[in-house]
Amino acid sequence: MANESAAVGPRPTPRIDHVMILLDAVAYDDVAASGFLGDRFARIKRKEADSSIAGSYATLGVAGDNSLVELFRAGAPGTAAMTGGLVFSFEEPGSHPVARSLLDADGVAYHADLVRRTVEGMAEQQPWYHLISVDLGRPSPLLLFLNEVTPEYFESLGAAREPGGAMRRADYLDAVLGEPANGKKLLRDITGVSLTVRTDRANRIAAALAAVGYTDTGHPAARELRGPGLDLRLTVDESADERVTEIRIDLVPGLRGPDTPAELRFGRTSRLVIEPDDTARWIFAPAGQHTRSAG
């Protein structure tokens, strides 16, 4: 979520929470082994979870102030059919039923559930978040979630709610990661995501996000959806692998020094390009393809 809260009203706005990426084993292991990423670029969190929806899984989170990149390793349980996904979340409690009514009104198909998670010391799985999983067609290698964390889980982490009850993503991340951002790492937040998708998938993504307030400003072959703090670009290609191709990132001004690398490569399918204007691009290619050098 972004810093400002989304008001619950006729159209609560979901803000980018995290981007899911499936990396091949070599690229994933290179990210996990990178000293620069953890020391200078971002807060890093290895997560092992057991949820009522996804089962047991492990990921590597690369976090900024309010959003993060969540990396999955190819070959891990549950990843066979997935290449990536977008997860948006609400700050204000009570947003998810309003969002569902808006999706219903626009004829957007979805699945809703209360996801529970195994918590140490508790005999039963505990409520974690309200899930809205948008139907992107079957089979879909991409996921689109609109989530609202439960107040009980938020507070169990030690995160403090705002006076009006808002559950800020920044506070959630600080609690989960065990350290505040405080402008000490380069990564500030995700500001853009590019995907390659087929026509039906693009239409479904656009319809779902338009129902909850995003604007569609692009050409049908290269659509651009804009919401609070995020530009989402959909390149339509009926033959290409459907996937996240690039994540655009704002960096903390003034932290990029002369020793900051201009580019980091992870295997042969992923590279992180750090620009001189306090932005970065994380670029992904399908397994078996090479990313091109920065130009």
C-alpha positions as CSV (number, residue, x, y, z in Angstrom):
1,M,0.0,0.0,0.0
2,A,1.0,3.6,-0.5
3,N,1.5,6.0,2.3
4,E,-1.9,7.7,2.1
5,S,-4.9,5.6,3.1
6,A,-7.7,4.6,0.6
7,A,-11.0,5.9,1.9
8,V,-13.8,3.3,2.2
9,G,-16.6,4.7,0.2
10,P,-18.3,3.8,-3.1
11,R,-14.9,2.7,-4.6
12,P,-12.1,1.7,-2.2
13,T,-8.9,1.7,-4.0
14,P,-6.4,-1.2,-3.8
15,R,-2.8,-0.2,-3.9
16,I,0.1,-2.3,-5.1
17,D,1.2,-4.7,-2.3
18,H,3.6,-7.0,-4.0
19,V,4.6,-8.5,-7.3
20,M,5.1,-12.3,-7.5
21,I,7.8,-13.6,-9.8
22,L,8.8,-17.2,-10.6
23,L,12.5,-17.4,-11.2
24,D,14.5,-20.3,-12.5
25,A,16.7,-22.0,-9.9
26,V,19.9,-20.3,-11.0
27,A,18.5,-16.8,-11.0
28,Y,16.7,-17.4,-7.6
29,D,19.8,-18.7,-6.0
30,D,21.8,-15.8,-7.3
31,V,19.4,-13.3,-5.8
32,A,19.5,-15.2,-2.5
33,A,23.3,-15.1,-2.5
34,S,23.6,-11.4,-3.4
35,G,25.3,-9.4,-0.7
36,F,24.5,-6.1,-2.3
37,L,20.7,-6.7,-2.3
38,G,20.6,-7.3,1.4
39,D,23.3,-4.9,2.5
40,R,22.4,-1.9,0.3
41,F,19.4,-2.4,-1.9
42,A,16.5,-3.7,0.2
43,R,15.2,-5.4,3.3
44,I,15.3,-9.1,2.6
45,K,12.9,-11.6,4.1
46,R,12.8,-15.4,3.6
47,K,9.3,-16.6,4.3
48,E,8.1,-20.1,5.0
49,A,4.3,-20.2,5.3
50,D,1.5,-22.8,5.5
51,S,-1.8,-21.3,4.3
52,S,-5.3,-22.7,3.9
53,I,-5.1,-21.8,0.1
54,A,-1.6,-22.3,-1.1
55,G,-0.4,-25.0,1.3
56,S,3.3,-24.9,2.4
57,Y,5.6,-22.7,0.4
58,A,8.8,-20.6,0.7
59,T,9.6,-17.3,-0.9
60,L,12.2,-14.6,-0.9
61,G,10.9,-11.0,-0.3
62,V,12.8,-7.9,-1.5
63,A,11.0,-5.1,0.3
64,G,10.8,-1.3,0.1
65,D,8.8,1.0,2.3
66,N,5.3,-0.1,1.3
67,S,5.7,-2.8,-1.4
68,L,7.9,-5.7,-2.2
69,V,8.9,-8.2,-4.9
70,E,8.1,-11.8,-3.8
71,L,10.3,-14.4,-5.6
72,F,9.4,-18.0,-6.0
73,R,11.9,-20.7,-7.0
74,A,10.9,-22.8,-10.0
75,G,10.3,-26.4,-9.0
76,A,8.9,-25.5,-5.6
77,P,5.5,-27.0,-4.7
78,G,2.6,-25.2,-6.3
79,T,4.6,-23.2,-8.8
80,A,4.4,-25.5,-11.9
81,A,1.6,-23.5,-13.6
82,M,2.5,-20.0,-12.3
83,T,4.9,-17.4,-13.8
84,G,3.9,-14.4,-11.7
85,G,1.2,-12.3,-10.3
86,L,0.0,-9.0,-8.9
87,V,-1.2,-8.5,-5.3
88,F,-3.1,-5.4,-4.4
89,S,-4.3,-4.6,-0.9
90,F,-6.6,-2.3,1.0
91,E,-5.7,-0.3,4.1
92,E,-9.1,0.4,5.4
93,P,-11.0,-2.4,7.2
94,G,-14.3,-3.3,5.5
95,S,-13.0,-2.5,2.0
96,H,-13.2,-6.1,0.6
97,P,-17.0,-6.5,0.6
98,V,-17.4,-3.1,-1.1
99,A,-14.8,-4.1,-3.7
100,R,-16.7,-7.4,-4.3
101,S,-19.9,-5.5,-4.9
102,L,-18.2,-3.3,-7.4
103,L,-16.7,-6.3,-9.2
104,D,-20.2,-7.9,-9.2
105,A,-21.7,-4.8,-10.7
106,D,-19.2,-4.8,-13.6
107,G,-19.6,-8.5,-14.2
108,V,-16.1,-9.4,-13.1
109,A,-15.7,-13.0,-12.1
110,Y,-13.7,-13.9,-9.0
111,H,-13.2,-16.2,-6.1
112,A,-13.4,-14.9,-2.5
113,D,-12.1,-16.6,0.6
114,L,-10.9,-16.0,4.1
115,V,-7.3,-17.3,4.1
116,R,-6.0,-18.8,7.3
117,R,-2.4,-19.3,8.3
118,T,-0.6,-21.7,10.6
119,V,0.7,-19.6,13.6
120,E,3.2,-20.9,16.0
121,G,1.7,-21.8,19.4
122,M,-1.9,-21.9,18.0
123,A,-3.7,-25.2,17.6
124,E,-5.8,-24.1,14.6
125,Q,-5.0,-22.0,11.6
126,Q,-5.7,-18.3,12.3
127,P,-7.5,-15.8,10.0
128,W,-4.9,-14.0,7.9
129,Y,-6.5,-12.0,5.1
130,H,-9.6,-11.7,3.0
131,L,-8.8,-12.9,-0.5
132,I,-10.4,-11.7,-3.8
133,S,-8.8,-13.8,-6.6
134,V,-9.9,-12.4,-10.0
135,D,-10.7,-15.0,-12.6
136,L,-8.2,-14.5,-15.4
137,G,-9.4,-17.4,-17.4
138,R,-8.2,-21.0,-17.3
139,P,-5.5,-21.9,-17.4
140,S,-3.7,-18.7,-16.4
141,P,0.0,-18.5,-15.5
142,L,-0.7,-15.1,-13.9
143,L,-2.6,-14.3,-10.7
144,L,-4.4,-11.1,-9.7
145,F,-5.4,-10.8,-6.0
146,L,-7.1,-8.0,-4.1
147,N,-6.5,-8.6,-0.4
148,E,-7.4,-7.2,3.0
149,V,-5.5,-8.3,6.0
150,T,-7.5,-9.1,9.1
151,P,-7.1,-6.7,12.1
152,E,-6.4,-9.7,14.3
153,Y,-3.5,-10.8,12.3
154,F,-2.2,-7.3,11.7
155,E,-2.1,-6.7,15.5
156,S,-0.7,-10.1,16.3
157,L,2.4,-9.1,14.4
158,G,2.9,-6.1,16.7
159,A,1.8,-3.6,14.0
160,A,-0.2,-0.6,15.2
161,R,-3.3,0.5,13.4
162,E,-3.9,4.1,12.6
163,P,-6.4,6.1,14.8
164,G,-9.1,5.6,12.2
165,G,-8.4,1.9,12.0
166,A,-6.3,1.9,8.8
167,M,-3.8,-0.9,8.5
168,R,-0.9,0.7,6.6
169,R,1.3,-1.6,4.5
170,A,4.4,0.2,5.7
171,D,3.5,-0.7,9.3
172,Y,2.8,-4.3,8.3
173,L,6.2,-4.7,6.6
174,D,8.0,-3.1,9.4
175,A,6.5,-5.6,11.8
176,V,7.1,-8.6,9.6
177,L,10.7,-7.6,8.7
178,G,11.6,-6.6,12.2
179,E,13.1,-3.3,11.2
180,P,11.7,0.0,9.9
181,A,12.7,1.2,6.4
182,N,14.0,4.6,7.6
183,G,15.5,5.4,4.2
184,K,18.5,3.2,4.8
185,K,18.1,1.0,1.8
186,L,17.9,2.0,-1.9
187,L,14.6,0.5,-2.7
188,R,11.7,2.8,-1.8
189,D,8.7,1.4,-3.7
190,I,7.4,-0.3,-6.8
191,T,6.0,2.3,-9.2
192,G,5.3,0.3,-12.4
193,V,4.9,-3.2,-13.7
194,S,4.9,-4.5,-17.3
195,L,3.4,-7.7,-18.3
196,T,3.1,-9.6,-21.6
197,V,-0.4,-11.2,-21.8
198,R,-2.9,-12.4,-24.3
199,T,-6.0,-10.4,-25.3
200,D,-8.5,-12.2,-23.0
201,R,-6.1,-11.9,-20.0
202,A,-5.5,-8.2,-20.7
203,N,-9.3,-7.6,-20.9
204,R,-9.9,-9.4,-17.6
205,I,-7.1,-7.5,-15.7
206,A,-8.3,-4.2,-17.1
207,A,-11.9,-4.8,-16.2
208,A,-11.1,-5.9,-12.6
209,L,-8.9,-2.9,-11.9
210,A,-11.2,-0.4,-13.7
211,A,-14.0,-1.6,-11.4
212,V,-12.0,-0.5,-8.3
213,G,-10.8,2.8,-9.7
214,Y,-7.9,2.3,-12.1
215,T,-8.0,4.2,-15.4
216,D,-7.2,2.5,-18.7
217,T,-5.3,4.9,-20.9
218,G,-3.6,2.7,-23.4
219,H,-4.1,1.3,-26.8
220,P,-5.6,-2.2,-26.9
221,A,-2.3,-3.7,-28.0
222,A,-0.3,-1.8,-25.3
223,R,-2.7,-0.9,-22.5
224,E,-1.7,1.2,-19.6
225,L,-3.7,1.1,-16.3
226,R,-3.0,3.8,-13.8
227,G,-3.8,3.9,-10.1
228,P,-2.4,5.4,-7.0
229,G,1.4,5.4,-7.4
230,L,1.4,2.7,-10.1
231,D,1.5,2.4,-13.8
232,L,0.6,-1.1,-15.1
233,R,1.5,-1.8,-18.7
234,L,0.0,-4.7,-20.6
235,T,1.6,-5.7,-23.9
236,V,-0.7,-7.9,-25.8
237,D,0.9,-10.8,-27.7
238,E,-1.0,-14.0,-28.5
239,S,2.1,-16.1,-28.9
240,A,4.5,-14.9,-26.2
241,D,4.9,-16.5,-22.8
242,E,2.5,-14.6,-20.4
243,R,4.5,-13.2,-17.6
244,V,5.8,-10.2,-15.7
245,T,8.6,-8.7,-17.9
246,E,9.7,-5.6,-15.8
247,I,9.2,-3.9,-12.5
248,R,10.0,-0.2,-12.2
249,I,11.2,1.0,-8.8
250,D,11.7,4.4,-7.1
251,L,14.9,4.6,-5.1
252,V,15.6,6.7,-2.0
253,P,17.2,9.9,-3.2
254,G,20.8,10.5,-2.3
255,L,21.7,6.9,-1.4
256,R,23.1,5.9,-4.8
257,G,26.9,6.3,-4.5
258,P,29.8,6.0,-6.8
259,D,30.2,2.4,-5.7
260,T,26.6,1.5,-6.6
261,P,26.7,-1.0,-9.5
262,A,24.9,0.0,-12.6
263,E,23.6,-3.5,-13.2
264,L,23.3,-6.8,-11.4
265,R,22.7,-10.1,-13.2
266,F,20.9,-13.1,-11.7
267,G,21.6,-16.1,-13.8
268,R,20.8,-15.5,-17.4
269,T,17.2,-14.6,-17.1
270,S,17.1,-11.6,-14.7
271,R,18.9,-8.3,-14.3
272,L,18.5,-5.3,-12.1
273,V,19.4,-2.0,-13.8
274,I,20.1,0.9,-11.4
275,E,19.6,4.2,-13.2
276,P,21.4,7.5,-12.3
277,D,18.1,9.2,-11.7
278,D,17.1,7.3,-8.5
279,T,15.1,4.7,-10.3
280,A,15.7,1.1,-11.2
281,R,14.3,-1.5,-13.5
282,W,14.2,-5.2,-12.6
283,I,13.9,-7.1,-15.9
284,F,12.8,-10.8,-16.4
285,A,13.0,-13.2,-19.3
286,P,11.5,-16.7,-19.5
287,A,13.7,-19.6,-18.5
288,G,15.9,-20.5,-21.4
289,Q,16.1,-17.0,-22.7
290,H,18.7,-14.4,-22.0
291,T,18.1,-10.8,-20.8
292,R,19.7,-8.3,-23.1
293,S,22.4,-5.9,-21.8
294,A,21.3,-2.5,-20.7
295,G,21.2,0.0,-23.5
